[in-house]
Amino acid sequence: MIKRKVVLVGTGFVGMSFAYSLFNQGGVNELVLIDVLKEKAEGEALDLSHGLAYSPNNMEVRYGDYNECKDADIVVITAGIAQKPGQTRLELVETNSKIAKNITKNIMKSGFCGIIVVATNPVDIITYVVQKTSKLDPSRVIGTGTMLDTARLRYMLGEELDVNPVDIDAIVIGEHGDSSFVPWEYCNIGCKNILDIAKQKNKTIGDLEVIRDEVKNAAYEIIEKKKATYYGVGMALTKLVKAILDDEKTILTVSTYLNGKYNEEDVYVGIPAIITGSGVRELLELDLNEEDQKKLDNSCNLLKETIEKIAV
């Protein structure tokens, strides 16, 4: 029987944005906070708990240790050093991969057999490290991938075209980083392809790529202005966790393992996938045009080159 128990490792800005979002949306019975700073985790748990009178369901929030992972349905990892102004996500890899390995070993020592969700950057590589360390089936280790990039794209297209982002079916795939891209052929607004809409408005694919560049640079702009990004990814994490707990069978652009799909092997990267109560049920393999396939190959090669520099 599903307990609807979630353990969060890391109570920094990203972790607590996720916890607060989850607390407000409900649907979880237990939320356990773990952090190397135990007093901070305890304080965060108390702070959240004091809002229970206004929460949609009676969620138990507490701080704990890795033994709590044993009977958890999902463990969410957000712990790691944050991206600094001017720094790329890939530059975080050495320190955060070591942190992720240690966390994963502690999770697995508890006897955990659920699903691990990763948000720590660089998320594709850290998800790969967590899967290799945990030895869980790749379908049960999932990164947030390009979920946030996709949300940013839909928001910016909505602003440009004065359409609710909920009604925009557009995605970003590839690395959660500078090599990500938009397969415009598979982006629709309502029932109409965005390339046709752009043509009607006398816009070219070059104009659309300007929006893609704004999506790519969004994190840098936010970090420059407020030192970190966390609300958007907190919402993305909540969407992913609830999709698993509710067995939604919904399609999200998560960081998932490619082992032959898209002609790529042994790499985690952001790809649309069907998310169920068992994790990733199926990858959707888009028939990419030659240019977009090259972009995905480039993205995967960058990730593989970085992975080779660390001991997994």
Salt bridges, closest charged atoms under 4 A:
GLU30 OE2 - LYS3 NZ 3.69
GLU30 OE1 - ARG62 NH2 2.97
GLU44 OE2 - LYS40 NZ 2.70
GLU60 OE2 - ARG62 NH1 2.98
GLU68 OE1 - LYS5 NZ 2.80
GLU68 OE1 - ARG62 NH2 2.86
ASP71 OD2 - LYS3 NZ 3.68
ASP71 OD1 - LYS5 NZ 2.61
GLU94 OE2 - LYS98 NZ 3.88
ASP149 OD1 - HIS176 ND1 2.68
GLU160 OE2 - LYS203 NZ 3.54
ASP169 OD1 - ARG154 NH2 3.81
ASP213 OD1 - ARG212 NH1 3.26
ASP246 OD1 - ARG4 NH2 2.67
ASP247 OD2 - LYS249 NZ 2.87
GLU248 OE1 - LYS239 NZ 3.37
GLU264 OE1 - LYS304 NZ 3.11
ASP266 OD1 - LYS132 NZ 3.27
GLU282 OE1 - ARG281 NH2 3.86
GLU285 OE1 - LYS261 NZ 3.93
GLU290 OE2 - LYS294 NZ 3.70
GLU291 OE2 - LYS295 NZ 3.72
ASP292 OD1 - LYS295 NZ 3.94
